[in-house]
């Protein structure tokens, strides 16, 4: 059940990040989910390593969205070059 929960939260984070980030994001369901999950993992790791927040705090969700936005920007730059 843990992996399904992670994918669901990652998808929600990816959708929120796509809604916040300006510009055209033509990424599909799978790319949105992957970017959301990776953004969540990166933000969670960095935030907890720096003792900015602990597990279960709302700041973790906000950091996850910010991490996903960064990944969306990087995805857009990579997609432009390709």
C-alpha positions in Angstrom: 0.0 0.0 0.0 3.0 2.3 0.6 4.0 2.5 -3.1 0.5 3.2 -4.2 0.2 6.0 -1.7 3.6 7.4 -2.9 2.4 7.4 -6.5 -0.9 9.0 -5.6 0.7 11.8 -3.6 3.3 12.2 -6.4 0.6 12.6 -8.9 -1.2 15.2 -6.8 2.1 17.1 -6.3 2.8 16.9 -10.0 -0.6 18.3 -10.8 -0.3 21.2 -8.3 3.2 22.0 -9.7 1.9 22.0 -13.2 -1.0 24.3 -12.2 1.4 26.7 -10.4 4.2 26.8 -13.0 3.4 29.2 -15.9 3.7 28.1 -19.5 2.7 25.2 -21.6 3.2 21.8 -20.0 2.2 19.1 -22.4 3.5 16.3 -20.1 1.2 13.3 -19.8 -0.1 11.3 -16.8 3.1 9.2 -16.4 5.5 12.1 -16.7 3.5 14.2 -14.3 3.5 11.4 -11.8 7.2 10.7 -12.2 8.1 14.4 -11.8 5.8 14.7 -8.7 7.3 11.6 -7.1 10.9 12.7 -7.8 10.2 16.2 -6.7 8.7 14.8 -3.4 11.6 12.5 -2.8 14.2 15.2 -3.5 12.5 17.9 -1.3 11.8 15.4 1.5 15.4 14.3 1.6 16.9 17.8 1.5 14.4 19.3 3.9 14.8 16.5 6.5 18.6 16.4 6.1 18.7 20.1 6.8 16.3 19.7 9.7 13.9 22.2 8.2 10.9 20.0 9.0 10.0 16.5 10.1 7.8 13.8 8.6 4.1 14.7 8.4 4.5 18.5 8.5 2.7 20.7 5.9 6.0 22.2 4.9 6.9 18.8 3.4 4.1 19.0 1.0 5.0 22.6 0.1 8.6 21.6 -0.4 7.5 18.7 -2.6 5.6 21.0 -4.8 8.6 23.3 -5.1 10.8 20.4 -5.9 8.4 19.3 -8.6 8.3 22.8 -10.1 12.1 22.8 -10.3 12.0 19.4 -12.1 9.3 20.7 -14.4 11.5 23.6 -15.4 14.4 21.3 -16.0 12.1 19.0 -18.0 11.0 21.9 -20.1 14.7 22.9 -20.8 15.6 19.3 -21.8 12.5 19.0 -23.9 13.4 22.2 -25.8 16.8 21.0 -26.7 15.6 17.7 -27.9 
